[in-house]
Amino acid sequence: MSKAIVSGKLAPGARLSESVVARELGVSRAPVREAARLLESSGLVRSEPNRGFFVRQVSIKALNDLYELRLAIETAVVERLVQNWNDEIEEALSAQVAELHRVATEEADIFTQVEADMQFHRLMCTGSDNPKFLQVFEQVAIETEFSIMLIGQLYDDPTRIAETHEPILEALRARDATKAVSAIRYHISEAQRIVIDQFRLLEEGKTST
């Protein structure tokens, strides 16, 4: 269900029918209900008494709150990464930047590109050697993917997604904490600005029709 929500197959405000999902998956309604509860805790759905579960609506404030949380977490992550930097972390992040470039094609869908983006940041959290960072990031990643899929794209040129990760990697390679923090703050702040601007345009388009 989470992939259906994040990929846009289930739009904001849509009702999650336990019976329909259970039938499609070939399971009873009990595990579907439990999955819906997990999605609620991750922020993707909300529950209404006697009505069931619905895909969460998104607001500009919620998006700003999301990216502010990412800034707080990932600033701390890169500071830890500079201290913990080793060949294994460098190899993993370098390979993920290469993967970002590989999927930056017209043939690859936006969901694949966004998942590759989130994997880079997930690897940073793993490399920080603080499992709490990774735990919080997993929830943030789901909501970030959802917000980007909602607006349909992040950059006009998909190669920009890959390129915006390169200054972060370069600063980490140099073990320069100041540059690494500056790079991650710029990276996330730019994504925040783009997502908010495009979401506002999306909302204005809805109200004008």
N, C-alpha and C positions, 0 to 999 in steps of 0.2 A: 504493500500500500504506500509506503514512504516514497518509493520510486515513482509511482503513479502521481503522487502529489507534487513532488519536486519537479518532475518532467512536464507538469502542466496538464496531464490527462484528467486530473481532478482539479477543477478551478476553485479559487477562493470562494467560500460560501457554499460549496457543494456539500450535500449530505452524504455521509458514508453509510450505505445500507449494509448492515451486517449480513443479512440473508443473501444479498446479491454477491458480496465479496466471498462469503463462505461457499456459495454454489460455484463461483468461478475457480476457487482454489481447491474445491473438493474436500472441504473440512467442515467441522461443526462450527456453530456460531461462537462457542466459548473462546477458542484461540483468536478468532477475529476480534472479539471484544477486548481481549487482553492486549492484542497488538494496537488497537485503537487507544487504549490507555497509555501505552508506551509512546505513541505518537503525540498524545496530549502532553505528556511530560517533556517531550522534545520541542514543543511549541508549534507543531504543524497542524494540530487539530484542536478544537474546543468542544466541550460537551455541554448540552443543554438538558436540564431535567425533563424527563418524559418525551424528549424529542430525539435524542441520540447524539451522534458526533458529526461535526461539520468541519470542513477545511477552513483553517483560520484566515480571516481577512487581514490584509496588510495595510499599515498606515505609514506615513512619513516619519512620525515619531518613533514607531517600532523599528523602522529601518535605521534611523539615527542611533537608537539605543543599541541595536545589534552591532553596528560598526564601531561604536565607542567601546563596547565590550571586547571586540576583536583587537582594537588598538591596545587596550590595557593588557590583554593576555599575551599578544604576540610581541609587544615591546619587552616584556619580561622574558619571553622565550628566547629572543635573539641575544639578550644579555647573557643568559645561561649558555646559549650555544657557543658564544665566543670563548667562554671558559672551558667548555667541554669539547671543542672542535678537534676532530681527528679525521684520518683518511677515510674511515667507513662512512662518516656523516657526509663528507665532501663528495664521495662517490655516489651516494644515494641522491643527494640534492642535484648534483650535476646530471645524473641520469634522468631525473624528473624534469629538469629544464629541457633536456633533449626530447623528452616525451611531449612536453608542451609544444615544442616546435613541430614535432611530428604530426600532432593532431590539429595543428593550426592550418587546416585546409578546408576548402569548400565542401569536400566530401564528408568530413567529420561533423557531426551535429553538435549543437551548443552544449547539450548535456554531457557529452564526452569531454569537451574542452573544459567545462566548469569542474567536472570531477578530477581531471588532471591538475587543474589549478589547486583545488582543495588538497590534493594528495601532497603537493609540495609543502604546503603549510602544515599538514599532518606530520610529515617527515621531520620538519623543524621541531614540532612539539615532542616527537619521539626522541630526537637527538638531545633535547634539553635535559633528559633524564629526570623529568618531574612528571609522574603519571597523572597528577591533578590537572596540569596544563592540557594534557591530551584528553582527559575526561571531559573537561569543559569545552574544549575545541570541537569535539565530536558533535555536540549539540549545536554549537555555533555554525559548524560547517553545513549541517542540514538546512538551517534557516537561511544561510548565505546562498546556497544552491537554489533554494526556493525563491528567494528574492530576485536572483538573476534570471531564472527561468521565467519568472512572471513578466519581466520586461522584455525578454526575448533575445537580448544580446548585451554585451558589455562594451566592446569596442567594434567600430565598423570593420576594422582589419583584425582578424583573429590572431595574427602574428604578434599583435601588441600584448596579448595576454602572456605570451612566452617572454617577450622582451622586458616586460615590467618586473619580472622576477630576477633578471640578471644582475642589477645593482645590489640586490640583497645578497645574492650568492657571492659577488665580488667582495663586498664588505666583510662577509663572514670568513672568506678565504684569507683576507688580510688580518683577520682577528682584530678588527677595529670596531670596538663596541659603539663608539659615537656615530660612525658612519652607518653601522648596521641598524641602529635604532632610527637614525634619520631616514634610511632607505625603507624600512618597514612602515614607518609612520607615513611617508609620502605615498607608498604603494596602497595602503589601506585607505588613506584619506582621499586619494584620487578615485578609488573604486566606490567609496561612499558618495562622493560628489556625483559621479556618473550615474550610479543607481538611483539616487534621489532625484536627479534632474529628469531621467527617463521615466521614472515612476510618476513624477508630477505631470509630465506630458501625457502619459497614459491615462491618468485620472482626468485631466482636462479634456482629453478626447472623448472619454465616456460621458462627461457631463454636457458636452456640446452636441451629442447625438440624440 
